[in-house]
Amino acid sequence: QKGRKCAATGTVAEEAVAILAVGQWRLFLHDIMKRSQMMKRLNGSSRAAIAKKGISTVFSSHRLHVLHPLASYGLRPDYFLCADKMKETGLPLEVTQAWAFDAKNQLRRMKACLQLVLEHEELCNHRYDFFLRLRPDFLVLSDVPDPRRAMTTGCVMARVRAARNIAGLTNEHLSYCYCGQSCCSSSLRGAGA
């Protein structure tokens, strides 16, 4: 268990998001430009667009496209890391709490992580309005939308690896580009970067 005990809260009415990064440690703080199979699959302009955004680790993509946007929407993001193992030192300051433990599969790790976050919520007298689950090895390349938008439109926001028979999906909804390197998001092609 690592991290600060209880994050400072703002006003009583402040809405909060618990971000649960649950999975295997893998690329969380590794230099993805040098050590990642994911980056080797991308063309040079895609790699350059990622570098131009200042993304060097998976966590830096979480900071840029998850933590900062949520804060800009007026939400308080608390980042929880639950992984199979962890580096002894050097966790980013934005990590509210981190736990390393074994689990037979990702569903058990997610359940255990959620339980730890709920205990943290009770201990610190916080109330989370939203829970967002990421993987510690998931590179985020565009800003997460304001989760309150989903509540007012009666929808669930999700990114999936693959899907069938769901109208309106684009590559922005997919965590893996099945159609090849040329058709993926403009975030990867450098548009607007």
Secondary structure, DSSP 8 states (H G I E B T S, - for coil): -EE-SS-----TT--EEEEEEEE--TTTTS-HHHH-HHHHTS-HHHHHHHHHTT--SHHHHHIIIIIHHHHHTT-EEEEEEEES---SS---TTEEEEEE---SSHHHHHHHHHHHHHHHHHHTT---SEEEEE-TT----S----HHHHHHHT-----BS--SS-TT--GGGBSS-TT-GGGS-HHHHTTT-
